[in-house]
Amino acid sequence: MYLKRKHNTVMIRLINIKLLMFCLIFGQEVQSSNKVNISDYQLSSERYITSEDGNIMMKVNIWGHVESPGVHLVYDGIDFASLISVVGGPKTGANLKKVRLYREIPDENGSLIYNIDFNEFILTGDRSNFIKINPNDTIIIPQKFTSTILNQINTMNMIFSLIMIFLQIQYFYN
């Protein structure tokens, strides 16, 4: 009877551990089904800002796999490479072939979205293909799929290590 109760307790703990692992792995995959109408958002009234020195500045959003994502106040006329440098550069595992730039207001071509292959600049140093950065542009630098998988594997490795330590402690005390 004692062994059966101990076996049931171990089984309950293993089920709890499996549930915890399931939640940790798949809990990040939540997606909203709510569609957002872009026209509901108000455009920023602040296009340019003048600094105390008289320099013309603008705000640019940088999201994704960079060292310092967020809103950055930069000089008007900044080029793409300098902007990436301002945010501390891309993190290891950034997908520089699939950088996207979103305009707040369509430019003279009527475009709102640009796909940018930043690797071309890294290989050649040629800045002639850079797109002009406008106020309130949003730039997204995604993470490579392999980098995402490696991060998940590292997380799983840590979880399994903690489980093994827990089970060894349980075995040692029982």
C-alpha positions, 0 to 999 in steps of 0.5 A: 500500500505504501509503494502504491501511494508513493507511486501515485505521488510521483505520477502526480508530480510528473504530470504537474511537471509535464503541464508546466513544461507544456505551458512554458513551451506553448504559452508564448504562442498566443495570438489575438484574433482581433483585427485592428483597423489602421485608420483608427490610429491617429497620426503623430502631429510631431514630425520634426523637433528642433534641439537646443543646438538648432539641429532638426531631429525626428523620432524613429521606431526600431523594433525587433532583434537589436540591442536597444529597441524603442523610439529613438530621437535621431538627426534628420537625414540619418542613413540606415546604417547610422540608424542601426548603429544608434540602436547598438546594432543587430543582436546575434541571430538577427535576420538582416535579409528581411528588415521591414520599414513601415511608413506613417504616411505614404511617401511620394511613390505611395508606398507604406512598406519596404523590404530591405536586405541589409546584408547587401550593404554589409557585403559591399558597403554600398549605401546607394540602395538605402531608403530615406528615413522619415519621421515616425518610420517604424523599422522591424528587424526580425530574428532568424528562425534558427536563432529562435529554435536555438533559444527554445532548445536552451530554454528546454535544456534549462527546464530539463536540468531543473527537473532532473535536479528536482527528481534527484532531490526527491529520490535522495530524500525518499 
